[in-house]
Amino acid sequence: MHLFFQSAAACRDVQLTYMPICTKKHPDLGIPDGIKHFNYRPLTISTRLNLSKLLMLFFTRYPLNVIRYRERKARKILQDTITSHRFDIILCDGFYALSLIDFNRLQSEKVIYRSHNIESKYWFLKMSFSQSWRKIVFSSIYRRMVRYEPQLVRMANTVLCIASDEVKTTMDWNKNSQLFPPHIQEFTYKNTRNTESKTSSIGFVGDMNWMPNQLALQEFIQEIWPLVLEQNPGLHFHIAGKNSESYTDPKQSIVGHGFLSDLSLFYEVQLLIVNPVRHGTGFNMKIIESLMHGKTVVSYSDRLSGFSHYKCFSAVNTKDEFVEAISDLVQSPGFRKEKEDAIEEIIQLAFNVKDRIHQLEEIIHGS
């Protein structure tokens, strides 16, 4: 979201009013550093469910997760701000930002919606991987979301998707949909790309409270990692992310670091990054993060969001191919360097900040 805000702030002839959604989980951090010339008015929202919000389930079409954000005070501040400023364009970064705007306002304003993922698909996965009462709750959210999301997205003037495989879905809802992948700051990449790994290890980064990550790591550790370790004695597997410390196993040379507020050192010491996740929504931002730190990635082809043909990746389709790709990169520093050198190509062709700014300017000001 910060990357998108950077792009919007850099557009020519644009005066921004920035209204971030601030919750207990994502508190108000103040005005972003390094970006000037914008108004700042945070929307502080309590996402806790109370009686009035629960009653909305019986009298509105909104899914429960949307109701959590539709706090009356915050919506009034938003609507009053829109009315008083008479904005030419409203940029809604993420589904919950879009859902805060009332339907009648969406019909009268020019709205650009940046979709992080297909929200109904996310809740389908939550429903599929849950049990007992959670499954019932997530199923209810999904059933409402699958009707509510298309109707809401259809009202936007333009839809920007960060994942190429989801453009077709949003195009069915809103013909003015286009791909708008995140950008990589070139200076960040150049400051990190020459760092050499200090240990013989490969890494994975992910929130281990998310079931698709749990399933992916379980499969990787049980079926892929033993074969990799057999071919590469002395290699270690390092994991970072919430609850990853529970995967530590010295006998299998596995180290779980738990949540790390700064991942720079973690990436620095890895030979490469693996992404064995098979299920998910939107664009995997951990791929961007790996490239920013100059690290090549081994991943299943269908999780590379249409970028599997770029040389910086090792795109695989089977577990055997996964083992082979890791071993080739570990055992051949020259081959690994070729992959790392190719990162610059994908930055220029797919994740270039100048392209994102130009694309957004065309939408805002017209071609």
Number of C-alpha atoms within 10 A of each C-alpha: 12 10 14 19 15 17 21 20 20 19 20 13 10 15 13 19 19 16 16 20 18 16 15 11 8 11 13 14 9 10 15 11 6 6 11 11 10 13 12 14 16 20 18 20 20 16 18 12 13 10 7 10 18 13 11 15 13 9 8 9 14 20 21 20 16 19 23 18 23 22 18 12 12 18 17 13 15 17 15 12 15 18 11 8 9 11 15 11 15 21 20 20 19 15 19 17 18 23 20 21 20 13 13 9 14 19 12 9 17 18 22 24 23 26 25 19 20 20 19 20 16 16 21 18 18 21 19 13 15 15 12 7 9 13 16 13 15 22 19 15 21 24 14 15 23 17 14 17 19 18 14 18 24 19 23 23 20 21 26 20 27 22 25 18 18 21 23 15 15 23 16 12 18 21 15 15 26 20 18 22 20 22 22 20 15 15 9 13 20 14 12 17 18 13 14 12 17 10 13 16 20 22 23 23 26 21 17 23 12 14 17 20 20 17 16 16 23 14 15 19 16 10 14 20 21 14 15 21 17 11 16 15 10 11 19 21 22 24 29 22 19 18 18 23 18 13 18 17 12 9 6 14 16 21 20 20 19 20 18 13 7 8 15 14 11 19 26 21 18 22 23 25 26 23 23 23 20 14 14 16 19 20 22 16 11 15 21 18 17 24 25 25 24 29 31 27 28 25 23 22 18 16 23 22 17 13 17 18 11 17 17 25 26 21 22 19 11 11 15 13 16 23 21 17 19 24 17 12 21 21 12 10 12 11 13 20 15 14 22 22 17 17 23 20 14 17 19 15 10 17 20 19 22 15 16 23 20 17 17 21 19 12 13 21 12 8 8
